[in-house]
Amino acid sequence: MKVILAKKAGFCMGVRRAVETTLATVHQADQQVATFGPLIHNPHVLDLLHERGVDVLTDLPDKRDGVIIIRAHGVPPEHKARLVGSGATILDATCPRVMKVQAIIKKHKKTDHFTVIIGDKDHAEVVGLMGYANPEVAVVSRVEDVADLAIAGDYIIVCQTTQDKESFDLLCAAILAKYPGGKVFNTICDSTDKRQTAVRNLCEQVDAVVVVGGKASGNTKRLAEIAEAKGKPVFLVESEEDLDRISLAEFAVVGVTAGASTPTWMINRVIRTLEVIPSKSQWLITTVMQKIMGLLLASNIYVAGAGGLLGAVFAEGLGGNTGLHGFIISFGYLFAMHNINRYSGQYAKKFNNPMVERFCSRYYTTLMGFSVLLLILAGCLVYPLGYRPFLLFVGMALFGITYGTQILPQSLVAVFKIKKLKEIPGSKTFLVASAWSLIIILIPNWPVVTWYPFAYLMLMLAITIYCRTSLFDVFDVQSDRIVGKETLPVCIGERKTLQFLTWSLYAQGCLALLPSIVGQGQMMILSFLPFTGYLLVLITLYKSGKLVASPRLEFGLETALYVLALGQFIAFYSFTSF
Ligand code: SF4
């Protein structure tokens, strides 16, 4: 079925900040980490934090060691004072926008203003806000509450940041009608507003709406109410397991939105599951194509196939080997390494893509059996090329196999603070890029007669694979953070990584043009340009929210490598070769 994601959905700035603060603290601190109250209203995120050793404190502790994190909703000032007094290190992850409301109340309390808060009395944020106004404070949740309101003197009206605008306006009008002259502060967070506007727009394009989020999350419930009010059938789910596949199959186009406490990886899991539910109006051929696409991606055949084709084209183009040899060496090595390393990254896959995780568990023996066979076959073809490329091949294979396993002795683990090579920050992307260059260009074409254009092509391919792998890391950034992976987007952030990749691709474009400019035009170098353009378009669409991480996007990203292989093929057969 066709799935459209709302323009704004999932983690808002405050929630993202609180979760990232907690994960960074868990990663760095040797001490016990706890949050005061559940960090966010999402049971899956809370379970994962619990797995990473984060406690949830429900009562104010008299004495406590370690770190206590104050959640995005904030706490009353006297609670914060008691937490500080407990002896623990306090990290305040209160959302800056909630702090702004607290500051408004604090300022007006000094001038004896009474405070009316529009919101849910029992919501953690409202409890925190009340603490700044006590005892001159009242909470209004419904129009009926206005009848009980007793205000003498000046007063202000603020609201819970996740309040919906229509009910805020309605309640403000009712309060002002009873007590004219109140100062109104619309403290609705624009994240909430943007998500609500986005779901209204989404309803115009879809037959039904799936709202992803915790059942206790107020803003998630409001998104569902808005879609219902627009006359759309609504499915409120916490995870992909709650999806009612039979009912959803009735709809050709389904919209997805998510509350501010829903992580991207959960939204992606729901989208992945929805995309493979065949709607009744869907053509059989589309269903079959989707299944084939899923199989090729899950088994790593698609990515290794692209590597194999590149190996074949470069072998023919550089004249160092036959196309068939180039294909088998590259395909065999890449298929084996991608599958072997996937098993050491299963924990991360569990969050991002449970369907692939289930596929890998089910076909473990088959995938590992083929990986070993293909690796041996590739090795047999490299052996006649000489002991140097063979040793390089064996070294790369051993490195790839041990990359995700603990090989360092305990004494070195204590010194370097890493157990496995894969824990070296940013190492995976760099090593994957280097391995692709070596196995596709250098090893099958040994011995190298002249280093130009070999080195130039290897650099170009390394940039290509670096950008492709980093983009996958961008899609997985939230779950990688949870499992403690040190990818580039985890280290420097998603936005900076996308900027860095954009500039890297511009640099690659210039490098592709340079040999032609200096009069040493090489079509195989020039033909990297379509790939560069293709990836820049993908990044632009992803940044604008028009693309989301899904099997289609993954397929599109891997297809970039086929675009590159096709460019090389055309360059080799249509123009001058080396
Ligand atoms: S909804 Fe707005 S105020 Fe609430 S945590 Fe998110 S960004 Fe902060």
Residues whose N, C-alpha, C, O or C-beta is under 5 A from the ligand:
A	BS01	SF4	C12 M13 G14 V15 A72 C95 R97 V98 T161 C189 S191 T192 A260
